[in-house]
Amino acid sequence: MSVFNALMVLAKNQLKGVKMANHVSSRRDFMKAAGVTAAGVLAGGPRAFGSAGYRVRRKPNLLFIWTDEQRADTMAAYGNSKIHAPNLNKLAAESFVFSNAYVTQPVCTPNRSAVMTGLWPHTTGCIKNNVPLPDDVKCLPELLDDKDYRTAYMGKWHLGDEIFAQHGFEEWASIEDGYSAHYRTGRDRSERSDYHHFLIERGCKPDSGTKFSRSFAARRPIEHCKPAFLEMKACDFLRRHRKEPFILYVNFLEPHMPFFGPLDDEHDPEQVDLPANFGDPLEENEPLRYRIIRECCRARYGGREKDIRALIARYWGLVTQVDRSLGGMLRTLDELGLAEDTIVVYTSDHGDMMGSHHMVEKSVMYEEAVRVPWLMRIPQMQGGRRIMKERVSHIDMMPTLIELMAGRRAEHLPGQSLAGLMTGGRVKEGHVFVEWNPNSGAVKVKRGGTQLATKEELGRLKNDRSRAVISPDGWKMCLSDTDLCQLFDLNKDPGETRNLFYAGRHSDVIRRLRAELRRWQESVGDTVRV
């Protein structure tokens, strides 16, 4: 029985005065008796209103909020009660919290392509930054193909032709002008973002030729910064389309570099806890590329504890800045009476080392770079915060949204829907996979060069291809075609300070994980051999 027909049966039963309690004894029995999938119920199917029984609600809205470079431990639900993030904490208290959520590749464009399409970076071709998403690869509005929805994308895109509406989004509010050199043929590179015009209207003059730099924007009063601009645009969209189903993506640049903003003094550096693995020396059995990046980070951001504490404090300030604008959007949902019809997603495109292993930024396979926050508030699933400890991947985002919103399986996508997991089931794929592909920014060398590698070695490392697998029982293995490999027991060594790959004691684990990796590669058409 289809979701629609099941709901019609329920409606007819209600009209006949049939009480649901006479037919089913629990929510699970109700779904089984009605022939409705768990996702169909989540996606705005029947909803209880006390003695009034059940009625069919409007199609579910989606408010998808994500950030850039936000590691998981930046809110209370992930163990950080010091950071000032009351709105994130409130959202988490009402959401499914995926405590072990991983990206598909720890850098912007590749993982953005996976989140927006449900396809692996090696499948879309978006294997490094500034590769445009192909026109024939569909995003959520195109995959749903439902003309009832009003759609908008606001904020950083980083999937090509940055400031131009595309991929099924009717409205577009852009904030970045730094990618114009990568526009495809036919795009006017002299055009500027909506945020650029917002600043011009407030009397600002470009500080970098004909553009505003990110540093200039970050130094504006908070009401003129990018988060406040996106909050204004998003709330306007919500008000205009409050009577229609909508899909609204809002992507903040923060807490991405330049790692400063109007709330630099929000957190006291002396109250910042350094990462437990801050002092990890990165022995010579760790990848050479990582050791070179670490050397560059120490030179760029400072090697003292005092420097990193101050950096983390500013980073936290950027998260708080996002939190405030998030709060404005959530309050608008409440004021318009839309909260009970709106799925809210919060995540980030990748994490940041932010002092872990004495490194900063991303592009490595350590947990701090590949693990991100992922919250999902689904109105039809009441009961407060629920911690989901299973390891899941951003490749699962699109199948999950399609099932929640349309009540159907996305069989053509490689990921799995997590809708069943959220209603008490289990994940089909318990292993998580992360890839790394050649990227021009993969090796950052300190000014003056490095003594750790020759020019030939640096050239080879720039083309590093790596694949990682994280098992349900907590083993993590990273294989490279050009560099050293890694094996960590995350249960005993969550900070990844002891690389066991070359210890000679875990050949059975390596063999098992390698087999899982090969199985995954065959299933998704990944031909890289590591």
One Martini backbone bead per residue (centre of mass of N, CA, C, O) as a GRO file, in nm:
protein
  530
    1MET     BB    1   0.096   0.035   0.023
    2SER     BB    2   0.075   0.350  -0.003
    3VAL     BB    3   0.104   0.633   0.165
    4PHE     BB    4  -0.150   0.770   0.059
    5ASN     BB    5  -0.351   0.532   0.098
    6ALA     BB    6  -0.305   0.495   0.398
    7LEU     BB    7  -0.411   0.778   0.476
    8MET     BB    8  -0.695   0.743   0.362
    9VAL     BB    9  -0.780   0.514   0.546
   10LEU     BB   10  -0.747   0.672   0.807
   11ALA     BB   11  -0.950   0.894   0.740
   12LYS     BB   12  -1.198   0.709   0.708
   13ASN     BB   13  -1.188   0.590   0.993
   14GLN     BB   14  -1.230   0.854   1.138
   15LEU     BB   15  -1.511   0.922   1.015
   16LYS     BB   16  -1.627   0.643   1.149
   17GLY     BB   17  -1.504   0.643   1.451
   18VAL     BB   18  -1.224   0.516   1.451
   19LYS     BB   19  -0.997   0.409   1.674
   20MET     BB   20  -0.667   0.359   1.691
   21ALA     BB   21  -0.654   0.201   1.966
   22ASN     BB   22  -0.825  -0.051   1.844
   23HIS     BB   23  -0.576  -0.144   1.635
   24VAL     BB   24  -0.327  -0.025   1.799
   25SER     BB   25  -0.046  -0.034   2.044
   26SER     BB   26   0.164   0.109   1.848
   27ARG     BB   27   0.368   0.268   1.632
   28ARG     BB   28   0.474   0.014   1.494
   29ASP     BB   29   0.196  -0.117   1.446
   30PHE     BB   30   0.082   0.108   1.275
   31MET     BB   31   0.280   0.086   1.037
   32LYS     BB   32   0.221  -0.208   0.973
   33ALA     BB   33  -0.091  -0.187   0.930
   34ALA     BB   34  -0.070   0.053   0.708
   35GLY     BB   35   0.193   0.028   0.519
   36VAL     BB   36   0.402   0.230   0.640
   37THR     BB   37   0.674   0.387   0.637
   38ALA     BB   38   0.873   0.546   0.843
   39ALA     BB   39   0.927   0.779   0.645
   40GLY     BB   40   0.632   0.851   0.584
   41VAL     BB   41   0.576   0.956   0.866
   42LEU     BB   42   0.805   1.167   0.881
   43ALA     BB   43   0.697   1.305   0.595
   44GLY     BB   44   0.398   1.398   0.682
   45GLY     BB   45   0.202   1.222   0.780
   46PRO     BB   46   0.073   1.119   1.037
   47ARG     BB   47  -0.071   1.312   1.317
   48ALA     BB   48  -0.107   1.374   1.641
   49PHE     BB   49  -0.415   1.530   1.824
   50GLY     BB   50  -0.507   1.362   2.033
   51SER     BB   51  -0.853   1.322   2.017
   52ALA     BB   52  -0.849   1.404   1.702
   53GLY     BB   53  -0.628   1.229   1.591
   54TYR     BB   54  -0.580   1.218   1.238
   55ARG     BB   55  -0.382   1.395   0.990
   56VAL     BB   56  -0.297   1.546   0.697
   57ARG     BB   57  -0.015   1.694   0.606
   58ARG     BB   58   0.198   1.876   0.478
   59LYS     BB   59   0.458   1.910   0.318
   60PRO     BB   60   0.776   1.897   0.387
   61ASN     BB   61   1.014   2.088   0.503
   62LEU     BB   62   1.349   2.244   0.440
   63LEU     BB   63   1.622   2.316   0.670
   64PHE     BB   64   1.955   2.368   0.553
   65ILE     BB   65   2.235   2.380   0.771
   66TRP     BB   66   2.570   2.502   0.701
   67THR     BB   67   2.916   2.478   0.731
   68ASP     BB   68   3.272   2.572   0.750
   69GLU     BB   69   3.493   2.396   0.932
   70GLN     BB   70   3.329   2.214   1.152
   71ARG     BB   71   3.374   2.057   1.421
   72ALA     BB   72   3.216   1.857   1.642
   73ASP     BB   73   3.339   1.998   1.921
   74THR     BB   74   3.098   2.272   1.914
   75MET     BB   75   2.907   2.131   2.134
   76ALA     BB   76   2.747   1.978   2.388
   77ALA     BB   77   2.670   1.706   2.234
   78TYR     BB   78   3.012   1.684   2.183
   79GLY     BB   79   3.149   1.796   2.478
   80ASN     BB   80   3.101   2.128   2.462
   81SER     BB   81   3.028   2.360   2.733
   82LYS     BB   82   3.198   2.636   2.668
   83ILE     BB   83   3.059   2.704   2.429
   84HIS     BB   84   2.862   2.959   2.271
   85ALA     BB   85   2.554   2.759   2.188
   86PRO     BB   86   2.229   2.775   2.247
   87ASN     BB   87   2.092   2.696   1.972
   88LEU     BB   88   2.238   2.433   1.921
   89ASN     BB   89   2.159   2.302   2.189
   90LYS     BB   90   1.855   2.313   2.141
   91LEU     BB   91   1.849   2.156   1.880
   92ALA     BB   92   1.982   1.898   1.994
   93ALA     BB   93   1.749   1.852   2.213
   94GLU     BB   94   1.546   1.797   1.933
   95SER     BB   95   1.743   1.572   1.813
   96PHE     BB   96   1.929   1.397   1.606
   97VAL     BB   97   2.253   1.268   1.708
   98PHE     BB   98   2.542   1.228   1.523
   99SER     BB   99   2.840   1.124   1.672
  100ASN     BB  100   2.944   0.956   1.385
  101ALA     BB  101   3.017   1.173   1.143
  102TYR     BB  102   3.114   1.160   0.793
  103VAL     BB  103   3.296   1.232   0.536
  104THR     BB  104   3.414   1.181   0.200
  105GLN     BB  105   3.601   1.453   0.204
  106PRO     BB  106   3.847   1.680   0.357
  107VAL     BB  107   3.695   1.899   0.153
  108CYS     BB  108   3.492   2.101   0.003
  109THR     BB  109   3.388   2.021  -0.288
  110PRO     BB  110   3.365   1.713  -0.262
  111ASN     BB  111   3.162   1.704  -0.017
  112ARG     BB  112   2.947   1.885  -0.139
  113SER     BB  113   2.872   1.697  -0.368
  114ALA     BB  114   2.767   1.469  -0.183
  115VAL     BB  115   2.549   1.622  -0.025
  116MET     BB  116   2.389   1.728  -0.292
  117THR     BB  117   2.378   1.415  -0.451
  118GLY     BB  118   2.488   1.122  -0.332
  119LEU     BB  119   2.785   1.128  -0.448
  120TRP     BB  120   3.089   1.056  -0.517
  121PRO     BB  121   3.360   1.231  -0.609
  122HIS     BB  122   3.459   1.015  -0.825
  123THR     BB  123   3.182   1.040  -0.981
  124THR     BB  124   3.153   1.358  -1.038
  125GLY     BB  125   3.469   1.486  -1.035
  126CYS     BB  126   3.488   1.628  -0.740
  127ILE     BB  127   3.820   1.596  -0.624
  128LYS     BB  128   3.846   1.914  -0.609
  129ASN     BB  129   3.876   2.226  -0.599
  130ASN     BB  130   3.681   2.401  -0.839
  131VAL     BB  131   3.488   2.184  -0.940
  132PRO     BB  132   3.228   2.153  -1.131
  133LEU     BB  133   2.912   2.067  -1.129
  134PRO     BB  134   2.744   1.887  -1.321
  135ASP     BB  135   2.449   1.942  -1.488
  136ASP     BB  136   2.356   1.618  -1.479
  137VAL     BB  137   2.374   1.653  -1.171
  138LYS     BB  138   2.167   1.603  -0.901
  139CYS     BB  139   1.975   1.769  -0.681
  140LEU     BB  140   1.719   1.773  -0.470
  141PRO     BB  141   1.509   1.927  -0.649
  142GLU     BB  142   1.560   1.727  -0.892
  143LEU     BB  143   1.499   1.458  -0.743
  144LEU     BB  144   1.208   1.525  -0.655
  145ASP     BB  145   1.033   1.674  -0.866
  146ASP     BB  146   0.856   1.921  -0.713
  147LYS     BB  147   0.655   2.197  -0.791
  148ASP     BB  148   0.560   2.283  -0.498
  149TYR     BB  149   0.842   2.376  -0.448
  150ARG     BB  150   1.033   2.608  -0.288
  151THR     BB  151   1.365   2.730  -0.380
  152ALA     BB  152   1.691   2.768  -0.200
  153TYR     BB  153   2.020   2.925  -0.213
  154MET     BB  154   2.256   3.013   0.058
  155GLY     BB  155   2.577   3.102   0.007
  156LYS     BB  156   2.804   2.880  -0.003
  157TRP     BB  157   2.908   2.656  -0.273
  158HIS     BB  158   3.170   2.542  -0.441
  159LEU     BB  159   3.040   2.422  -0.752
  160GLY     BB  160   3.030   2.650  -0.938
  161ASP     BB  161   2.919   2.935  -1.032
  162GLU     BB  162   2.862   3.085  -0.750
  163ILE     BB  163   2.632   3.337  -0.828
  164PHE     BB  164   2.454   3.120  -0.984
  165ALA     BB  165   2.174   2.982  -1.055
  166GLN     BB  166   2.106   2.625  -0.982
  167HIS     BB  167   1.995   2.305  -0.953
  168GLY     BB  168   1.674   2.394  -0.886
  169PHE     BB  169   1.720   2.685  -0.782
  170GLU     BB  170   1.533   2.974  -0.775
  171GLU     BB  171   1.701   3.089  -0.541
  172TRP     BB  172   1.981   3.331  -0.481
  173ALA     BB  173   2.244   3.382  -0.223
  174SER     BB  174   2.543   3.542  -0.235
  175ILE     BB  175   2.903   3.574  -0.081
  176GLU     BB  176   3.116   3.495  -0.312
  177ASP     BB  177   3.419   3.630  -0.513
  178GLY     BB  178   3.680   3.416  -0.526
  179TYR     BB  179   3.568   3.224  -0.799
  180SER     BB  180   3.574   3.365  -1.088
  181ALA     BB  181   3.817   3.211  -1.229
  182HIS     BB  182   3.612   2.935  -1.238
  183TYR     BB  183   3.431   3.006  -1.442
  184ARG     BB  184   3.248   2.936  -1.694
  185THR     BB  185   3.172   2.959  -1.997
  186GLY     BB  186   2.958   3.259  -2.013
  187ARG     BB  187   3.042   3.394  -1.761
  188ASP     BB  188   3.033   3.684  -1.567
  189ARG     BB  189   3.318   3.805  -1.395
  190SER     BB  190   3.195   4.100  -1.307
  191GLU     BB  191   3.013   3.984  -1.126
  192ARG     BB  192   2.838   4.006  -0.812
  193SER     BB  193   2.744   3.953  -0.515
  194ASP     BB  194   2.502   4.012  -0.287
  195TYR     BB  195   2.696   4.100  -0.061
  196HIS     BB  196   2.842   4.318  -0.214
  197HIS     BB  197   2.587   4.500  -0.250
  198PHE     BB  198   2.531   4.528   0.050
  199LEU     BB  199   2.792   4.691   0.110
  200ILE     BB  200   2.755   4.920  -0.091
  201GLU     BB  201   2.482   5.024   0.040
  202ARG     BB  202   2.680   5.084   0.314
  203GLY     BB  203   2.952   5.238   0.195
  204CYS     BB  204   3.145   5.038   0.083
  205LYS     BB  205   3.484   4.956  -0.019
  206PRO     BB  206   3.683   4.789  -0.193
  207ASP     BB  207   4.002   4.618  -0.094
  208SER     BB  208   4.021   4.416  -0.372
  209GLY     BB  209   3.978   4.603  -0.596
  210THR     BB  210   3.650   4.484  -0.690
  211LYS     BB  211   3.668   4.349  -0.402
  212PHE     BB  212   3.587   4.167  -0.117
  213SER     BB  213   3.731   4.046   0.140
  214ARG     BB  214   3.718   3.830   0.400
  215SER     BB  215   3.851   4.020   0.603
  216PHE     BB  216   3.665   4.259   0.566
  217ALA     BB  217   3.401   4.113   0.642
  218ALA     BB  218   3.499   4.017   0.933
  219ARG     BB  219   3.528   4.345   1.025
  220ARG     BB  220   3.251   4.390   1.058
  221PRO     BB  221   2.979   4.443   1.181
  222ILE     BB  222   2.769   4.198   1.272
  223GLU     BB  223   2.522   4.313   1.092
  224HIS     BB  224   2.739   4.294   0.820
  225CYS     BB  225   2.782   4.009   0.814
  226LYS     BB  226   2.724   3.710   0.671
  227PRO     BB  227   2.530   3.579   0.876
  228ALA     BB  228   2.325   3.816   0.887
  229PHE     BB  229   2.262   3.817   0.589
  230LEU     BB  230   2.149   3.525   0.576
  231GLU     BB  231   1.931   3.560   0.785
  232MET     BB  232   1.770   3.774   0.633
  233LYS     BB  233   1.718   3.607   0.375
  234ALA     BB  234   1.586   3.358   0.505
  235CYS     BB  235   1.349   3.501   0.654
  236ASP     BB  236   1.223   3.616   0.400
  237PHE     BB  237   1.162   3.347   0.265
  238LEU     BB  238   0.980   3.230   0.486
  239ARG     BB  239   0.762   3.449   0.471
  240ARG     BB  240   0.691   3.422   0.161
  241HIS     BB  241   0.666   3.074   0.202
  242ARG     BB  242   0.465   2.977   0.442
  243LYS     BB  243   0.230   2.842   0.232
  244GLU     BB  244   0.473   2.668   0.126
  245PRO     BB  245   0.669   2.444   0.021
  246PHE     BB  246   1.022   2.403   0.122
  247ILE     BB  247   1.374   2.462   0.012
  248LEU     BB  248   1.646   2.548   0.241
  249TYR     BB  249   1.971   2.663   0.191
  250VAL     BB  250   2.236   2.733   0.441
  251ASN     BB  251   2.575   2.868   0.396
  252PHE     BB  252   2.834   2.910   0.593
  253LEU     BB  253   3.162   3.005   0.628
  254GLU     BB  254   3.161   2.970   0.904
  255PRO     BB  255   3.475   2.895   1.075
  256HIS     BB  256   3.640   2.985   0.859
  257MET     BB  257   3.871   3.133   0.730
  258PRO     BB  258   4.043   3.385   0.909
  259PHE     BB  259   3.983   3.343   1.224
  260PHE     BB  260   3.787   3.604   1.245
  261GLY     BB  261   3.583   3.851   1.440
  262PRO     BB  262   3.343   4.019   1.637
  263LEU     BB  263   3.393   3.754   1.860
  264ASP     BB  264   3.692   3.733   1.977
  265ASP     BB  265   3.598   3.798   2.301
  266GLU     BB  266   3.392   3.569   2.392
  267HIS     BB  267   3.652   3.396   2.461
  268ASP     BB  268   3.871   3.266   2.690
  269PRO     BB  269   4.176   3.132   2.640
  270GLU     BB  270   4.212   3.019   2.941
  271GLN     BB  271   3.937   2.829   2.894
  272VAL     BB  272   4.086   2.660   2.693
  273ASP     BB  273   4.108   2.343   2.564
  274LEU     BB  274   4.332   2.145   2.467
  275PRO     BB  275   4.400   1.904   2.285
  276ALA     BB  276   4.502   1.593   2.379
  277ASN     BB  277   4.685   1.579   2.088
  278PHE     BB  278   4.873   1.830   2.064
  279GLY     BB  279   5.166   1.674   2.141
  280ASP     BB  280   5.191   1.508   1.901
  281PRO     BB  281   5.485   1.422   1.716
  282LEU     BB  282   5.482   1.264   1.465
  283GLU     BB  283   5.607   1.021   1.356
  284GLU     BB  284   5.776   0.850   1.093
  285ASN     BB  285   5.504   0.657   1.061
  286GLU     BB  286   5.385   0.898   0.933
  287PRO     BB  287   5.281   1.086   0.703
  288LEU     BB  288   5.454   1.314   0.525
  289ARG     BB  289   5.231   1.516   0.456
  290TYR     BB  290   5.153   1.573   0.753
  291ARG     BB  291   5.433   1.680   0.850
  292ILE     BB  292   5.436   1.922   0.658
  293ILE     BB  293   5.177   2.055   0.754
  294ARG     BB  294   5.263   2.092   1.046
  295GLU     BB  295   5.503   2.277   0.993
  296CYS     BB  296   5.332   2.502   0.865
  297CYS     BB  297   5.140   2.554   1.104
  298ARG     BB  298   5.355   2.640   1.309
  299ALA     BB  299   5.448   2.888   1.137
  300ARG     BB  300   5.161   3.031   1.101
  301TYR     BB  301   5.018   2.985   1.415
  302GLY     BB  302   5.207   2.868   1.606
  303GLY     BB  303   5.372   2.671   1.878
  304ARG     BB  304   5.217   2.771   2.112
  305GLU     BB  305   4.971   2.742   2.336
  306LYS     BB  306   4.879   3.037   2.328
  307ASP     BB  307   4.816   3.047   2.024
  308ILE     BB  308   4.599   2.819   2.014
  309ARG     BB  309   4.403   2.932   2.218
  310ALA     BB  310   4.342   3.191   2.057
  311LEU     BB  311   4.241   3.051   1.803
  312ILE     BB  312   4.010   2.890   1.930
  313ALA     BB  313   3.855   3.131   2.045
  314ARG     BB  314   3.789   3.252   1.766
  315TYR     BB  315   3.649   3.006   1.650
  316TRP     BB  316   3.422   3.006   1.858
  317GLY     BB  317   3.316   3.286   1.779
  318LEU     BB  318   3.213   3.191   1.500
  319VAL     BB  319   3.009   2.990   1.607
  320THR     BB  320   2.844   3.199   1.765
  321GLN     BB  321   2.764   3.364   1.519
  322VAL     BB  322   2.603   3.139   1.388
  323ASP     BB  323   2.412   3.082   1.624
  324ARG     BB  324   2.257   3.350   1.612
  325SER     BB  325   2.143   3.305   1.322
  326LEU     BB  326   2.007   3.044   1.377
  327GLY     BB  327   1.809   3.156   1.586
  328GLY     BB  328   1.657   3.343   1.389
  329MET     BB  329   1.543   3.113   1.209
  330LEU     BB  330   1.397   2.946   1.429
  331ARG     BB  331   1.211   3.174   1.526
  332THR     BB  332   1.067   3.212   1.256
  333LEU     BB  333   0.940   2.938   1.243
  334ASP     BB  334   0.771   2.979   1.498
  335GLU     BB  335   0.619   3.245   1.422
  336LEU     BB  336   0.496   3.095   1.148
  337GLY     BB  337   0.423   2.788   1.212
  338LEU     BB  338   0.670   2.577   1.084
  339ALA     BB  339   0.810   2.368   1.272
  340GLU     BB  340   0.601   2.115   1.235
  341ASP     BB  341   0.694   2.115   0.899
  342THR     BB  342   1.020   2.109   0.966
  343ILE     BB  343   1.316   2.008   0.857
  344VAL     BB  344   1.626   2.005   1.041
  345VAL     BB  345   1.960   2.070   0.932
  346TYR     BB  346   2.296   2.009   1.076
  347THR     BB  347   2.622   2.091   0.936
  348SER     BB  348   2.938   2.009   0.768
  349ASP     BB  349   3.188   1.979   0.522
  350HIS     BB  350   3.408   1.989   0.757
  351GLY     BB  351   3.673   2.005   0.950
  352ASP     BB  352   3.925   2.075   1.215
  353MET     BB  353   4.212   2.060   1.388
  354MET     BB  354   4.270   2.287   1.597
  355GLY     BB  355   4.562   2.152   1.729
  356SER     BB  356   4.563   1.880   1.641
  357HIS     BB  357   4.872   1.763   1.613
  358HIS     BB  358   4.955   2.061   1.555
  359MET     BB  359   4.706   2.142   1.367
  360VAL     BB  360   4.554   2.301   1.077
  361GLU     BB  361   4.272   2.235   0.933
  362LYS     BB  362   4.278   1.998   0.669
  363SER     BB  363   4.340   1.714   0.449
  364VAL     BB  364   4.291   1.481   0.656
  365MET     BB  365   4.218   1.163   0.840
  366TYR     BB  366   4.152   1.278   1.087
  367GLU     BB  367   3.887   1.316   1.292
  368GLU     BB  368   3.875   1.636   1.299
  369ALA     BB  369   3.833   1.642   0.971
  370VAL     BB  370   3.603   1.394   0.920
  371ARG     BB  371   3.435   1.496   1.164
  372VAL     BB  372   3.087   1.589   1.220
  373PRO     BB  373   2.815   1.754   1.258
  374TRP     BB  374   2.472   1.597   1.307
  375LEU     BB  375   2.149   1.727   1.271
  376MET     BB  376   1.793   1.613   1.327
  377ARG     BB  377   1.481   1.773   1.299
  378ILE     BB  378   1.175   1.585   1.355
  379PRO     BB  379   0.861   1.651   1.432
  380GLN     BB  380   0.729   1.351   1.427
  381MET     BB  381   0.980   1.305   1.635
  382GLN     BB  382   0.943   1.278   1.946
  383GLY     BB  383   1.158   1.310   2.264
  384GLY     BB  384   1.408   1.449   2.204
  385ARG     BB  385   1.714   1.361   2.243
  386ARG     BB  386   1.910   1.147   2.008
  387ILE     BB  387   2.165   0.919   2.018
  388MET     BB  388   2.377   0.829   1.740
  389LYS     BB  389   2.646   0.593   1.734
  390GLU     BB  390   2.664   0.533   1.461
  391ARG     BB  391   2.834   0.505   1.170
  392VAL     BB  392   2.828   0.775   0.938
  393SER     BB  393   2.751   0.933   0.618
  394HIS     BB  394   2.713   1.182   0.383
  395ILE     BB  395   2.611   0.974   0.167
  396ASP     BB  396   2.327   0.951   0.341
  397MET     BB  397   2.171   1.218   0.312
  398MET     BB  398   1.998   1.195   0.052
  399PRO     BB  399   1.839   0.933   0.107
  400THR     BB  400   1.711   1.043   0.366
  401LEU     BB  401   1.559   1.291   0.250
  402ILE     BB  402   1.390   1.142   0.041
  403GLU     BB  403   1.238   0.963   0.244
  404LEU     BB  404   1.127   1.188   0.432
  405MET     BB  405   0.983   1.361   0.189
  406ALA     BB  406   0.875   1.110  -0.024
  407GLY     BB  407   0.867   0.798   0.067
  408ARG     BB  408   1.139   0.700  -0.087
  409ARG     BB  409   1.374   0.527  -0.253
  410ALA     BB  410   1.728   0.567  -0.345
  411GLU     BB  411   1.855   0.327  -0.539
  412HIS     BB  412   2.074   0.500  -0.718
  413LEU     BB  413   2.222   0.533  -0.455
  414PRO     BB  414   2.497   0.443  -0.246
  415GLY     BB  415   2.355   0.507  -0.009
  416GLN     BB  416   2.178   0.528   0.305
  417SER     BB  417   1.905   0.528   0.480
  418LEU     BB  418   1.827   0.662   0.822
  419ALA     BB  419   1.524   0.629   0.894
  420GLY     BB  420   1.525   0.347   1.028
  421LEU     BB  421   1.723   0.415   1.256
  422MET     BB  422   1.524   0.639   1.384
  423THR     BB  423   1.303   0.377   1.432
  424GLY     BB  424   1.503   0.120   1.545
  425GLY     BB  425   1.700   0.030   1.351
  426ARG     BB  426   1.948  -0.054   1.109
  427VAL     BB  427   2.230  -0.054   0.948
  428LYS     BB  428   2.356  -0.180   0.657
  429GLU     BB  429   2.619   0.001   0.666
  430GLY     BB  430   2.889  -0.006   0.902
  431HIS     BB  431   3.085   0.121   0.716
  432VAL     BB  432   3.327   0.376   0.662
  433PHE     BB  433   3.415   0.609   0.394
  434VAL     BB  434   3.723   0.770   0.277
  435GLU     BB  435   3.852   1.016   0.055
  436TRP     BB  436   4.154   1.092  -0.143
  437ASN     BB  437   4.256   1.341  -0.375
  438PRO     BB  438   4.403   1.519  -0.585
  439ASN     BB  439   4.549   1.836  -0.461
  440SER     BB  440   4.682   2.151  -0.476
  441GLY     BB  441   4.639   2.178  -0.136
  442ALA     BB  442   4.775   1.920   0.009
  443VAL     BB  443   5.061   2.082   0.018
  444LYS     BB  444   5.198   2.268   0.283
  445VAL     BB  445   5.458   2.507   0.280
  446LYS     BB  446   5.676   2.672   0.425
  447ARG     BB  447   5.845   2.940   0.439
  448GLY     BB  448   6.149   2.833   0.279
  449GLY     BB  449   6.073   2.550   0.320
  450THR     BB  450   6.174   2.200   0.340
  451GLN     BB  451   6.349   1.917   0.503
  452LEU     BB  452   6.146   1.662   0.463
  453ALA     BB  453   6.157   1.721   0.140
  454THR     BB  454   6.171   1.693  -0.178
  455LYS     BB  455   6.060   1.796  -0.477
  456GLU     BB  456   5.981   1.514  -0.570
  457GLU     BB  457   5.813   1.442  -0.322
  458LEU     BB  458   5.612   1.673  -0.340
  459GLY     BB  459   5.498   1.596  -0.617
  460ARG     BB  460   5.393   1.319  -0.524
  461LEU     BB  461   5.205   1.416  -0.284
  462LYS     BB  462   5.002   1.582  -0.461
  463ASN     BB  463   4.904   1.276  -0.579
  464ASP     BB  464   4.758   1.168  -0.347
  465ARG     BB  465   4.598   0.854  -0.266
  466SER     BB  466   4.322   0.789  -0.046
  467ARG     BB  467   4.186   0.533   0.184
  468ALA     BB  468   3.918   0.491   0.419
  469VAL     BB  469   3.830   0.281   0.709
  470ILE     BB  470   3.547   0.239   0.934
  471SER     BB  471   3.453   0.041   1.185
  472PRO     BB  472   3.217  -0.066   1.411
  473ASP     BB  473   3.472  -0.160   1.616
  474GLY     BB  474   3.700   0.093   1.581
  475TRP     BB  475   3.855   0.073   1.316
  476LYS     BB  476   4.131   0.248   1.138
  477MET     BB  477   4.208   0.273   0.785
  478CYS     BB  478   4.490   0.405   0.586
  479LEU     BB  479   4.546   0.425   0.236
  480SER     BB  480   4.832   0.467   0.016
  481ASP     BB  481   5.003   0.525  -0.302
  482THR     BB  482   5.261   0.730  -0.170
  483ASP     BB  483   5.235   0.670   0.138
  484LEU     BB  484   5.173   0.620   0.444
  485CYS     BB  485   5.011   0.420   0.664
  486GLN     BB  486   4.710   0.350   0.874
  487LEU     BB  487   4.636   0.243   1.226
  488PHE     BB  488   4.345   0.250   1.444
  489ASP     BB  489   4.227   0.237   1.785
  490LEU     BB  490   3.957   0.417   1.888
  491ASN     BB  491   3.901   0.295   2.168
  492LYS     BB  492   4.211   0.337   2.282
  493ASP     BB  493   4.278   0.581   2.041
  494PRO     BB  494   4.110   0.865   1.975
  495GLY     BB  495   4.377   1.054   1.900
  496GLU     BB  496   4.578   0.915   1.706
  497THR     BB  497   4.896   0.835   1.832
  498ARG     BB  498   4.897   0.516   1.726
  499ASN     BB  499   5.054   0.356   1.473
  500LEU     BB  500   4.977   0.006   1.378
  501PHE     BB  501   5.059  -0.084   1.088
  502TYR     BB  502   5.389  -0.148   1.169
  503ALA     BB  503   5.377  -0.351   1.429
  504GLY     BB  504   5.293  -0.669   1.353
  505ARG     BB  505   4.986  -0.733   1.518
  506HIS     BB  506   4.743  -0.664   1.267
  507SER     BB  507   4.688  -0.846   1.006
  508ASP     BB  508   4.388  -0.923   1.039
  509VAL     BB  509   4.272  -0.637   1.032
  510ILE     BB  510   4.393  -0.547   0.764
  511ARG     BB  511   4.261  -0.767   0.594
  512ARG     BB  512   3.967  -0.699   0.662
  513LEU     BB  513   3.968  -0.395   0.572
  514ARG     BB  514   4.064  -0.440   0.284
  515ALA     BB  515   3.818  -0.603   0.195
  516GLU     BB  516   3.610  -0.378   0.248
  517LEU     BB  517   3.735  -0.171   0.057
  518ARG     BB  518   3.710  -0.340  -0.203
  519ARG     BB  519   3.408  -0.378  -0.195
  520TRP     BB  520   3.339  -0.080  -0.215
  521GLN     BB  521   3.487  -0.010  -0.476
  522GLU     BB  522   3.322  -0.201  -0.655
  523SER     BB  523   3.035  -0.072  -0.586
  524VAL     BB  524   3.149   0.246  -0.684
  525GLY     BB  525   3.383   0.258  -0.903
  526ASP     BB  526   3.673   0.239  -0.763
  527THR     BB  527   4.010   0.236  -0.915
  528VAL     BB  528   4.182   0.281  -0.683
  529ARG     BB  529   4.510   0.181  -0.572
  530VAL     BB  530   4.623   0.107  -0.217
   0.00000   0.00000   0.00000
